[in-house]
Amino acid sequence: MFFSTTNPLPRGSSALLLLLGTVLLLLVGSASAYTDVRAGADPTVMKVGNNYYSAESSNGGIWVREAPTLEGLAKPTQRIKVWSDNIGEVWAPEISTEGGKTWIHFAAGKDHRMYAISADAPLGSYPSAAAKVSLPEDKWAIDGVLFTFEKQRYLVWSGWAGSDNSEQNLYIARMSSPTQATGARYVISQPREPWESKRDGNMPLINEGPEAIVDPDGQLHIVYSANGSWGTKYCLADLRLKKGGNPTNTWDWYKSNGCLFGSHQENMMAGWDATLGIDGPGHHTFALPNGDVNASPGGTNRIPFMFHGVAKGTPYKWSNRHWYTGSFVWWSKTKYTRKNVPGDNENVGFSLKFFEG
């Protein structure tokens, strides 16, 4: 509906404007609605055929759930233990497909290294012994995500530069197989921006939970979690690879100028709003078809995804985290800026706007 800016409003227009205002408020309110799926953290989901499959570490092993909808993962049609823990401290499994097989990568052990198991199908038969993922320099590593971009296989993960637990960076390496890196590891993000580098006591600075996705222009993004998962400043931010860029070249990546999905307005990128119902949203999954970034969705409609967080009004602690479904849209012509580094100071391309509902 359009109103003339030259003609006076007709009699009774005040009531019409009030009605329109109410509708707008309802629309805004609906954007803040969210679906609480289940208690838990670090969701990972992919869609195979008509069903969604998630992986989780629980009760001494890794379990895979199957459901026809994201919300249905709360009460799955099947939930099967696919691997029994013989390493200890299993963290954040990540499910994907590669070479016609289902792969689950996860961190395990007191020294926190990456491991992987595979099967012919999401609910198939996995080996009892997990394979250690061979990564350059063999340092502390968690949240590993396998993907293929422009016919090259990569793993991106959160790790330490050395043996000091003061900062978790995002690293990437080329992979000759799902368990074998080739060449060096390359840092693509460090928690150095003001909105992601405020220490909480003596706790480390954090970049973790990376997820790969390709935008409608064919540019690779790594959307990651910034700040500590123990506090409400936990949020999602974005790394966008410049058009034609090399994923292993640090300076080909451009970082969003603030959180894109978070609960503290002062940490949000300009033009992005903080959440209304969830504190500290983060460690998300895009639930891609076959877990394949080359099948990343486009279009103008909202796209479903899943994340974890804590409902506002509930004490923020790990045991209170839940999986939630939300949505996002691709946001075109978004400028990311930087300074005092090699390469251009700004890059324009797609970003992401996230919604709790």
URTAWO-V937758 format. One record per residue. N is the residue number from 1. RES is the residue in three letters. PHI is phi in degrees with one decimal (999 if undefined). PSI is psi in whole degrees, -180 to 180 (none if undefined). OMEGA is omega in whole degrees, -180 to 180 (* if undefined). Layout:
n->{N | N}
res->{RES | RES}
phi->{PHI | PHI}
psi->{PSI | PSI}
omega->{OMEGA | OMEGA}
This chain:
n->{1 | 2 | 3 | 4 | 5 | 6 | 7 | 8 | 9 | 10 | 11 | 12 | 13 | 14 | 15 | 16 | 17 | 18 | 19 | 20 | 21 | 22 | 23 | 24 | 25 | 26 | 27 | 28 | 29 | 30 | 31 | 32 | 33 | 34 | 35 | 36 | 37 | 38 | 39 | 40 | 41 | 42 | 43 | 44 | 45 | 46 | 47 | 48 | 49 | 50 | 51 | 52 | 53 | 54 | 55 | 56 | 57 | 58 | 59 | 60 | 61 | 62 | 63 | 64 | 65 | 66 | 67 | 68 | 69 | 70 | 71 | 72 | 73 | 74 | 75 | 76 | 77 | 78 | 79 | 80 | 81 | 82 | 83 | 84 | 85 | 86 | 87 | 88 | 89 | 90 | 91 | 92 | 93 | 94 | 95 | 96 | 97 | 98 | 99 | 100 | 101 | 102 | 103 | 104 | 105 | 106 | 107 | 108 | 109 | 110 | 111 | 112 | 113 | 114 | 115 | 116 | 117 | 118 | 119 | 120 | 121 | 122 | 123 | 124 | 125 | 126 | 127 | 128 | 129 | 130 | 131 | 132 | 133 | 134 | 135 | 136 | 137 | 138 | 139 | 140 | 141 | 142 | 143 | 144 | 145 | 146 | 147 | 148 | 149 | 150 | 151 | 152 | 153 | 154 | 155 | 156 | 157 | 158 | 159 | 160 | 161 | 162 | 163 | 164 | 165 | 166 | 167 | 168 | 169 | 170 | 171 | 172 | 173 | 174 | 175 | 176 | 177 | 178 | 179 | 180 | 181 | 182 | 183 | 184 | 185 | 186 | 187 | 188 | 189 | 190 | 191 | 192 | 193 | 194 | 195 | 196 | 197 | 198 | 199 | 200 | 201 | 202 | 203 | 204 | 205 | 206 | 207 | 208 | 209 | 210 | 211 | 212 | 213 | 214 | 215 | 216 | 217 | 218 | 219 | 220 | 221 | 222 | 223 | 224 | 225 | 226 | 227 | 228 | 229 | 230 | 231 | 232 | 233 | 234 | 235 | 236 | 237 | 238 | 239 | 240 | 241 | 242 | 243 | 244 | 245 | 246 | 247 | 248 | 249 | 250 | 251 | 252 | 253 | 254 | 255 | 256 | 257 | 258 | 259 | 260 | 261 | 262 | 263 | 264 | 265 | 266 | 267 | 268 | 269 | 270 | 271 | 272 | 273 | 274 | 275 | 276 | 277 | 278 | 279 | 280 | 281 | 282 | 283 | 284 | 285 | 286 | 287 | 288 | 289 | 290 | 291 | 292 | 293 | 294 | 295 | 296 | 297 | 298 | 299 | 300 | 301 | 302 | 303 | 304 | 305 | 306 | 307 | 308 | 309 | 310 | 311 | 312 | 313 | 314 | 315 | 316 | 317 | 318 | 319 | 320 | 321 | 322 | 323 | 324 | 325 | 326 | 327 | 328 | 329 | 330 | 331 | 332 | 333 | 334 | 335 | 336 | 337 | 338 | 339 | 340 | 341 | 342 | 343 | 344 | 345 | 346 | 347 | 348 | 349 | 350 | 351 | 352 | 353 | 354 | 355 | 356 | 357}
res->{MET | PHE | PHE | SER | THR | THR | ASN | PRO | LEU | PRO | ARG | GLY | SER | SER | ALA | LEU | LEU | LEU | LEU | LEU | GLY | THR | VAL | LEU | LEU | LEU | LEU | VAL | GLY | SER | ALA | SER | ALA | TYR | THR | ASP | VAL | ARG | ALA | GLY | ALA | ASP | PRO | THR | VAL | MET | LYS | VAL | GLY | ASN | ASN | TYR | TYR | SER | ALA | GLU | SER | SER | ASN | GLY | GLY | ILE | TRP | VAL | ARG | GLU | ALA | PRO | THR | LEU | GLU | GLY | LEU | ALA | LYS | PRO | THR | GLN | ARG | ILE | LYS | VAL | TRP | SER | ASP | ASN | ILE | GLY | GLU | VAL | TRP | ALA | PRO | GLU | ILE | SER | THR | GLU | GLY | GLY | LYS | THR | TRP | ILE | HIS | PHE | ALA | ALA | GLY | LYS | ASP | HIS | ARG | MET | TYR | ALA | ILE | SER | ALA | ASP | ALA | PRO | LEU | GLY | SER | TYR | PRO | SER | ALA | ALA | ALA | LYS | VAL | SER | LEU | PRO | GLU | ASP | LYS | TRP | ALA | ILE | ASP | GLY | VAL | LEU | PHE | THR | PHE | GLU | LYS | GLN | ARG | TYR | LEU | VAL | TRP | SER | GLY | TRP | ALA | GLY | SER | ASP | ASN | SER | GLU | GLN | ASN | LEU | TYR | ILE | ALA | ARG | MET | SER | SER | PRO | THR | GLN | ALA | THR | GLY | ALA | ARG | TYR | VAL | ILE | SER | GLN | PRO | ARG | GLU | PRO | TRP | GLU | SER | LYS | ARG | ASP | GLY | ASN | MET | PRO | LEU | ILE | ASN | GLU | GLY | PRO | GLU | ALA | ILE | VAL | ASP | PRO | ASP | GLY | GLN | LEU | HIS | ILE | VAL | TYR | SER | ALA | ASN | GLY | SER | TRP | GLY | THR | LYS | TYR | CYS | LEU | ALA | ASP | LEU | ARG | LEU | LYS | LYS | GLY | GLY | ASN | PRO | THR | ASN | THR | TRP | ASP | TRP | TYR | LYS | SER | ASN | GLY | CYS | LEU | PHE | GLY | SER | HIS | GLN | GLU | ASN | MET | MET | ALA | GLY | TRP | ASP | ALA | THR | LEU | GLY | ILE | ASP | GLY | PRO | GLY | HIS | HIS | THR | PHE | ALA | LEU | PRO | ASN | GLY | ASP | VAL | ASN | ALA | SER | PRO | GLY | GLY | THR | ASN | ARG | ILE | PRO | PHE | MET | PHE | HIS | GLY | VAL | ALA | LYS | GLY | THR | PRO | TYR | LYS | TRP | SER | ASN | ARG | HIS | TRP | TYR | THR | GLY | SER | PHE | VAL | TRP | TRP | SER | LYS | THR | LYS | TYR | THR | ARG | LYS | ASN | VAL | PRO | GLY | ASP | ASN | GLU | ASN | VAL | GLY | PHE | SER | LEU | LYS | PHE | PHE | GLU | GLY}
phi->{999 | -120.2 | -112.2 | -71.4 | -93.5 | -110.7 | -97.1 | -65.1 | -68.0 | -69.5 | -58.0 | 85.5 | -68.2 | -60.1 | -65.6 | -65.2 | -63.2 | -62.2 | -62.7 | -62.4 | -61.2 | -63.0 | -60.4 | -62.2 | -62.6 | -64.5 | -64.3 | -63.5 | -61.9 | -66.6 | -68.9 | -92.6 | -66.7 | -144.3 | -112.4 | -82.8 | -85.1 | -169.5 | -67.9 | 150.0 | -135.8 | 53.9 | -65.7 | -139.2 | -141.1 | -135.3 | -110.1 | -124.3 | 64.9 | -98.6 | -119.6 | -102.2 | -127.9 | -120.5 | -125.2 | -151.8 | -97.8 | -166.3 | 48.2 | 75.4 | -179.5 | -116.7 | -119.1 | -118.9 | -108.0 | -129.0 | -159.2 | -77.5 | -138.2 | -61.0 | -64.1 | -67.3 | -66.0 | -65.4 | -130.4 | -67.1 | -70.0 | -143.4 | -139.8 | -126.0 | -78.1 | -101.9 | -156.9 | -100.1 | -71.2 | -122.9 | -120.0 | 100.3 | 51.1 | -78.1 | -123.3 | 42.9 | -62.1 | -128.9 | -102.5 | -157.7 | -123.8 | -158.2 | 60.6 | 79.7 | -114.2 | -87.6 | -120.0 | -123.4 | -100.4 | -156.1 | -93.5 | -157.5 | 88.1 | -65.0 | -90.8 | 53.0 | -121.7 | -86.7 | -131.9 | -149.3 | -132.9 | -143.8 | -150.8 | -76.0 | -154.6 | -54.3 | -105.9 | -81.0 | -94.1 | -99.4 | -69.2 | -74.0 | -105.1 | -81.2 | -89.5 | -72.3 | -80.9 | -84.1 | -114.1 | -57.3 | 73.4 | 48.4 | -104.9 | -47.6 | -150.0 | -138.7 | 59.5 | -70.5 | -127.7 | -91.9 | -156.8 | -119.6 | -134.1 | 50.1 | 69.5 | -115.3 | -85.0 | -135.4 | -125.5 | -117.5 | -151.1 | -104.5 | -154.9 | -101.9 | -68.6 | -135.9 | -113.6 | -99.6 | -85.4 | -121.1 | -157.5 | -106.0 | -104.2 | -98.4 | -120.2 | -137.6 | -144.0 | -71.9 | -123.2 | -85.3 | -154.5 | -62.3 | -123.4 | -131.5 | -81.2 | -129.7 | 86.1 | -88.7 | -98.7 | -128.8 | -78.0 | -117.2 | -157.9 | -128.3 | -77.4 | -114.7 | -77.3 | -54.9 | -80.9 | -132.9 | -133.7 | -94.3 | -68.3 | -105.3 | 66.5 | -103.0 | -73.3 | -71.8 | -82.4 | -130.3 | -125.2 | -153.8 | 55.3 | -68.7 | -136.2 | -91.8 | -156.4 | -114.1 | -84.6 | -61.2 | -91.6 | 83.7 | -89.3 | -79.7 | -124.4 | -117.3 | -91.2 | -134.3 | -100.4 | -110.6 | 72.3 | -73.6 | -70.4 | -87.6 | -137.1 | -73.8 | -79.9 | -53.1 | -160.3 | -100.9 | -133.8 | -130.2 | -113.4 | -115.6 | -78.6 | -64.2 | -56.9 | 77.2 | -75.4 | -100.1 | -56.6 | -93.4 | -97.8 | -50.5 | -84.1 | -89.8 | -101.3 | -121.8 | -97.7 | -58.2 | -89.6 | 139.6 | -66.8 | -99.7 | -149.6 | -163.6 | -111.0 | -119.4 | -59.3 | -66.3 | -98.9 | -79.9 | -64.4 | -55.2 | 93.8 | -110.9 | -104.0 | -71.5 | -68.0 | -103.7 | -114.9 | -121.8 | -93.8 | 54.4 | -68.4 | -175.6 | 36.2 | -98.6 | -144.7 | -87.6 | 52.7 | -72.0 | -57.5 | 58.6 | 63.1 | -105.0 | -63.7 | -73.3 | -106.2 | -59.5 | -75.4 | -121.0 | 81.8 | -110.8 | -81.7 | -65.9 | -113.3 | -70.9 | -151.6 | -135.6 | -149.5 | -115.7 | -175.8 | -128.5 | -60.5 | -57.9 | 92.5 | -105.1 | -52.9 | -84.5 | -152.4 | -55.4 | -69.1 | -100.1 | -73.8 | -131.7 | -82.0 | -126.9 | -96.7 | -140.4 | -149.5 | -146.8 | -130.6 | -76.9 | -116.9 | -79.2 | 51.9 | -101.5 | -93.8 | -106.9 | -122.1 | -155.0 | -154.8 | 60.9 | -137.0 | -62.2 | 92.1 | -64.2 | -79.9 | -143.3 | -144.9 | -114.0 | -177.6 | -74.4 | -122.8 | -131.7 | -110.9 | -104.7 | -132.1 | -71.4 | -120.4}
psi->{138 | 145 | 140 | 138 | -2 | -29 | 146 | 150 | 142 | 163 | 143 | 0 | -26 | -42 | -38 | -44 | -39 | -42 | -45 | -40 | -41 | -43 | -44 | -41 | -39 | -40 | -43 | -43 | -37 | -27 | -21 | -6 | 148 | 161 | 118 | 112 | -53 | 162 | 139 | 175 | 167 | 57 | 144 | 126 | 143 | 160 | 127 | 116 | -125 | 3 | 155 | 143 | 130 | 158 | 148 | 151 | 129 | 144 | 50 | 29 | -166 | 134 | 147 | 132 | 150 | 136 | 155 | -13 | 162 | -45 | -30 | -13 | -14 | -39 | 78 | 156 | -30 | 143 | 113 | 136 | 116 | -13 | 137 | 134 | 118 | 19 | -43 | 152 | 56 | 126 | 140 | 66 | 149 | 122 | 138 | -179 | 150 | 125 | 34 | 3 | 156 | 132 | 140 | 115 | 142 | 158 | 145 | 163 | 156 | -23 | -2 | 82 | 163 | 141 | 166 | 149 | 156 | 159 | 169 | -15 | 160 | -37 | 25 | -165 | 116 | 153 | 153 | -26 | 124 | 147 | 131 | 134 | 124 | 107 | 149 | 136 | -10 | 56 | 170 | 128 | 134 | 170 | 38 | 135 | 121 | 134 | 162 | 130 | 127 | 47 | 11 | 133 | 138 | 159 | 132 | 138 | 172 | 129 | -180 | 149 | -39 | -125 | 13 | 122 | 66 | -18 | 131 | 121 | 167 | 130 | 156 | 146 | 147 | 146 | 132 | -17 | 173 | -13 | 3 | 117 | 156 | 128 | -161 | 172 | 149 | 130 | 133 | -12 | 139 | 146 | 74 | -10 | 152 | -34 | -4 | 16 | 27 | 114 | 142 | 89 | -128 | 18 | 153 | 160 | 145 | 130 | 123 | -175 | 43 | 143 | 131 | 143 | 152 | 132 | 174 | -17 | 2 | 11 | 139 | 139 | 144 | 105 | 127 | 170 | 129 | 154 | 168 | 139 | -6 | -1 | 166 | -8 | -5 | 136 | 170 | 137 | 175 | 141 | 126 | 125 | 131 | 155 | 125 | 8 | 165 | 117 | -23 | 3 | 112 | -42 | 3 | -3 | 140 | 131 | 141 | 148 | 52 | 175 | 144 | -18 | 105 | 174 | 8 | 110 | -34 | -17 | -3 | 148 | 144 | 129 | -4 | 138 | 148 | 160 | 156 | -33 | -15 | 134 | 141 | 50 | 140 | -169 | 74 | 177 | 140 | -7 | 50 | 151 | 122 | 17 | 26 | 118 | -24 | -8 | 22 | 136 | 149 | -140 | -176 | -6 | 160 | 141 | 128 | 148 | 179 | 148 | 171 | 158 | -171 | 132 | 135 | 141 | -8 | 138 | 132 | 105 | 161 | -39 | -13 | 7 | 144 | 157 | 133 | 148 | 142 | -160 | 165 | 162 | 153 | 133 | 108 | 166 | 46 | 128 | 126 | 134 | 156 | 173 | 162 | 32 | 161 | 152 | -179 | 149 | -16 | 157 | 135 | 134 | -163 | 142 | -167 | 137 | 126 | 149 | 147 | -21 | none}
omega->{-180 | 175 | 178 | 177 | -178 | -179 | 178 | 178 | -180 | 176 | 180 | -177 | 180 | 178 | 179 | 179 | 178 | 179 | 179 | 178 | 179 | 178 | 180 | 178 | 178 | 179 | 178 | 179 | -180 | 179 | -179 | 178 | -179 | 179 | 177 | -175 | -177 | 173 | 179 | -179 | 172 | 180 | 171 | -173 | 167 | 179 | 177 | -175 | -179 | -174 | 174 | 179 | 177 | 175 | -180 | 172 | -176 | 171 | 173 | 178 | 177 | -178 | 176 | 177 | 177 | 177 | -180 | 179 | 175 | -179 | -180 | 178 | 175 | 178 | -171 | 174 | 174 | 172 | -171 | 173 | -174 | -179 | 177 | -174 | 173 | -179 | -180 | 177 | -180 | -177 | 162 | 174 | -179 | -175 | 180 | 173 | 179 | 178 | 179 | 179 | 171 | 178 | 172 | 176 | -180 | 174 | -180 | 177 | 179 | 178 | 175 | 174 | -179 | 177 | -180 | 172 | -180 | 178 | -178 | 180 | -178 | 180 | -178 | -177 | 180 | 179 | 179 | 179 | 178 | 178 | 175 | 179 | -179 | -179 | -179 | 176 | 174 | 179 | 176 | -175 | 177 | 171 | -180 | -179 | 179 | 176 | 176 | 179 | -178 | 173 | 176 | 179 | 179 | 164 | 174 | -176 | 176 | -176 | 179 | 175 | -180 | 180 | -175 | 179 | 179 | -176 | 174 | 179 | 171 | 180 | 175 | 176 | 171 | -178 | 174 | 174 | 179 | -179 | -175 | 176 | 174 | -177 | -174 | 168 | -177 | 177 | 178 | 176 | 172 | -177 | -174 | -180 | -177 | -176 | 180 | -174 | 176 | -175 | 174 | -174 | 178 | -180 | -177 | 171 | -166 | 155 | -177 | 176 | -178 | 175 | -179 | 176 | -179 | -176 | -178 | 176 | 179 | 179 | -179 | 174 | 167 | 177 | -170 | 178 | 179 | -180 | -174 | 180 | 180 | -177 | -175 | 177 | 175 | -175 | 175 | 175 | -171 | 165 | 180 | 177 | -179 | -179 | -179 | -176 | 179 | -178 | -180 | 176 | -177 | -171 | 172 | 180 | 177 | -176 | 174 | -177 | -179 | 177 | 173 | 179 | -176 | -174 | 177 | -175 | -178 | 179 | -176 | 172 | -179 | -178 | 178 | -176 | 178 | 180 | -180 | -173 | -174 | 173 | 172 | 179 | 180 | -178 | -171 | 171 | -179 | 178 | -176 | 174 | -178 | -178 | -171 | -180 | 179 | 174 | -179 | -177 | 174 | 178 | -177 | 179 | 175 | -176 | -178 | 172 | -177 | -179 | 172 | 180 | 180 | 180 | 178 | -176 | 177 | 179 | -177 | 176 | -174 | -176 | 180 | 180 | 178 | 169 | 176 | 170 | 175 | 178 | 176 | 173 | 172 | -175 | -171 | 173 | 180 | -177 | 169 | -177 | 177 | 179 | 177 | 175 | 178 | 177 | -179 | -180 | -180 | 179 | -179 | 180 | 179 | 167 | -178 | 170 | -176 | 179 | 178 | -180 | *}
